[in-house]
Amino acid sequence: MDFFTKFPAMGRQGLRDLKKSIDAGFRDFSREFGESLENFFEPLLWFLVRLEKLLIATPWPIIILVLALLAWVGSRSVKIVIGTILSFLAIGYFGMWKDTMSTLAIISVSTIVCITAGIPLGILMARSDRAQSVVTPILDIMQTIPAFVYLIPVVMLLGIGKVPGLLAVCIYAIPPIVRLTNLGIRLVQKEALEAADAFGANYKQKLFGVQIPLALPNIFAGVNQTIMMALSMVVIASMIGVAGLGVPVLRSISNQYLALGLMNGLAIVALAIIFDRVSQQYGERLQKHRQGIKHD
């Protein structure tokens, strides 16, 4: 305590000046490049809005049929398919269909963005130890820093709306897919790579013909975790204008509507369980297929 009381006034003033310069620099950056960033993310906003409108406008029997088909393709489990159908019927019966479709839209788009950016980054980390040493601390920061902190720079740059919420979700959800892609490729046995070298395969052929196929179970585990983390951001993203199940949950907190909060919270849980079970089952099938190839 004595150290802080005796800390020179000049040092404290220097810290205040540093904070002010950082704030001023970020404000100047947002004023100069904010509009350019908005234009850059315009195609992403267009895709998100069109997907959301499509899901809301499509008749509910078609949506449930498509989701049940996807659940069957992913899991090959009758129980999961029946659970998916019953869950969405209950969501529609209790009047949460529109919010659920909005949540499905942002989770789908954020997952696509995370996969598109995360898998190449994971491949880069697996290829280069230097890249791994640079990216790993960044991923550590992204996973440990409070989710609300993401909203500060994103909102300052892009304001309130769907794109800032989508970016906040992606920042929070992308680390698992990057880490597990890197891990999966690094775990590919050297014998498989040596066999590919013996057949004269180049790096691209080894990557797409050997490493990525053998790393698919780990990659899908990363996809699973990315989807779960994206769903966990639904309520926080609703604070900056993202439509979905998080909006009524936030409203229930503000107005102490217990039933409203519980129902929408359970709808988020139902989505999480369905996504988790389907992606998990698909990953297990890939693992069994990989083990079968090894035994053969």
N, C-alpha and C positions, 0 to 999 in steps of 0.2 A: 504493500500500500504506500509506503514511504517513497518507493521508486516513482509511482505515478504522481504523487503530490509534488515531488521535486523535479519531475520531467520538465525540461526547459520550455518556456513559453514559445520560443522560436521553433522548437520541434513540433509542438502542437499546431502552431500556425502553418508550418510547412505541410502537415497532414491535411489541414483544412483546405489549403490552396490546391493540394493534389486532388482532393475529392471534387473541388469546384471545377478544376481543369478537366477532369474526366467527364463530369456531367455536361460541361459546356461543349466538349469535343463530341460527345455522343449526340447532343441536341443538334449541333451543326451538321453532323453526319446524317442524322435522320431527316433534317430539312433539305439537305442537298440530294440525297439518294433515296429518300422515302418513296417518291413517286416512281422512280425507276424500279425499285423492288416490287412495288405493287403491280407494275406492268409485267415484270418478270413472272410473278405468280398468277397472273390472270388466267392462263390456260388451266392451271390446277384448280382455280376457283370455278371456272366454267365446267370442268369435268365433275367436280363435287356437286355443284348445283344441279346439273343434268341428271346425275345418278340419283340424287335425293328425290328429285321430281319424278323420275321413272319409278322408283320403288314405291312412292306414295300413290302414284296414279295407277299402278298395276293392281288389278283385282286380287284380293287376299288369297283366294284359292290357288291362283297361279304362283304367288310368292311362296306359299307353304309347300306346294308341289315341288318347286325348284329347290327350296331349302332341304326338303326331305330327300330329293335325289342327290344333292351334294353331300348330305350327311351319309347316305348309303355308299356313294362312291368313295368317300374318305374313310369310313369306318367299317363298312360291310357288316354292320350290327343292326339287327331288327329293333333291339331295345333302344338304341340311340335314335333311330329314325322315328319310332313311336314317341319317344320323349321330345324330340324336336317338334313334331306335329302338335302334341298336346300343349307344349310350352307356348307356341305361337297362337294356338287357339285361345288359350287363357289370356295371353297378352291382348288379343283383339277383343275378347269378351269384356275385359276390364277397362277398355277405352285407351289403351296405351299404344295402339298400332302405329299411328303417325310418328310419335316420338321414337318408337323402336326402329322404324324405317330410316329416320334421320340419323340415329345412332349407327345403324348398319352401314349407312353411306359413308360416314366419316371414319368408321373403323376399317372399312374396305379400302378407302383411298389412302389412309395413313399406313395400312399394312403394305399396300402396293408400293408406296413411296419408300418405306423402310426396307423392303426387299430389294427394290431397284438400286437404292444407294448402299445398303448394308452388305449385300453379298459381294459386290466388287471390292468394297473396302476390306472385308474379311479375307478375300483372296489376296489383296495387296499385302495385308499383314502376314499371311501365311507364306508369301513369296519373299518378303524382306524382313529380317530381324530389326533393321533400323526403323522401318515403317511401324512395326509392332511397338517398339519402344517409344515412338512419338504418339501413336494413336491411343495406346492403353491408358496413359494418364488422363487423356481427354475423356475417354469412356468412363473412367473412375469418377471424374468430376460430374459428368452427365447423370450418373446413377446415384450419386450421393447428395448432390445439391437439391434443396427442397423444390418441389414442382412449381410452387408459386413464384419462385425466383425467375423461372423461364418466362413468365408472363410479362415481366418488367421490360426487357429490351424488345421483345416481340411486339408488345402493344405500343411502345414508343415509336417503333419503326412503321408498323402497319395499321395501328389503331385497333378498333373493336370490330370483330367480324369472324367469318368462318376461317379464312386463311391463317390469321394469327393463332386461332385455336388448333387448327390442323398442324401447324408448325410446332406448337408446344407439345402436342401429342407425339409427333414424330421424334422430336429431340428426346423425349422421355422414354420412348419405346424402342428406339433403334439399337441401343447397346447390345441386347441379347443376340440379335441376328448377326451382328458383326463378330462378337466374341465366339459364338458357336460355329460360325462358318470358318473362322480362323482355326479353331480347335479341331474341327472335323477334317480339314485338309491336312493339318499337321499330323493327325493320327493315322493317316493312310500309311499302310505298311511299306517299308522300303522295298520289299520283295516285289510288290505290284509295280512300283515305279521302275525297278531294275528290269522286270520283264518287258515293260513298255519301251525302255531304252534299247533292249535287245532286239525289238521289232522295228527300231529306227524311228520311234515316235518323237516329234518335236514337242516343245513346251505346251503349245496350244492343244495338241492332240492328247497329251498326258493330262492336261487340266480338265478338258471336257469329256474325255473318254475314260479316264481312270479316277482322278482325284475327286471331282465333283460327284459322280455317281456313288462312289464309296462313302463320301461324306454326307450324303443326303439325309440319313437319320439324324445326324447332329444339326444339319441345316434346318430340318423341319422342327426339331426341338427349339431352335432359335425362333422360328416363325411362331410356334406355339406361345413362347414367352413374350414375344413382341405383341401378339394379339391381346394377351392378358394384361400387359402393361398399358396398352392403348385403351382398353376398357376401363382400367382403373383411373384414367385421366378424364373420363367423360364428364364427371361432375365438376371438376376444376375448369375444364374447357368451357363449360356452360357459363362461367362467370364473365367470359369475354365474347359472348354472342354466338356460341355454337349451339344450334338446336339439337334436341335429342332428349333422352331420358334424364340427363343431368339437370335440365331446366326445372322440371317439377320437383326433383329432389332438393334443389337449391331453394325453390319457392316454399317447400314444406319446412325447411330449416328456418327461413325468415318468418314464417307465419305459424310455426308450431303445428303443422298438419301431419300428425303421426301416420295416419292411414295412407295418405298420399305418398309420403316418403318411403314407407315400407313397401308399398306395391311397386313403385318404380325402382326401388333398390333391388327387390326380388327379380324384377324383369332384367336388370343388369346382371344379376347373379345367374339367371337362366341362360342368357347369352354367353356368359363366360364359361359355364359348364358345357354347353353345346360345342362351342369352339374348341375348348380344351379337350373334350373327349374325342371329337372327330380328328383333330390334328394329332393327338396322342396315338390314336389307333392307327392312323396312316403311317406315322413314324415307326410304330412297332412292326407293321407289315413290311416296311422297307428294311428294317433291321433283320427280320426273319428271312427276307429274300436275300439279303447280303450274306447272312450266315449259311443259307442254302448253297449259294454260289461257292463259298469257301470250302464247304464239305465236298461239293462236286469236284 
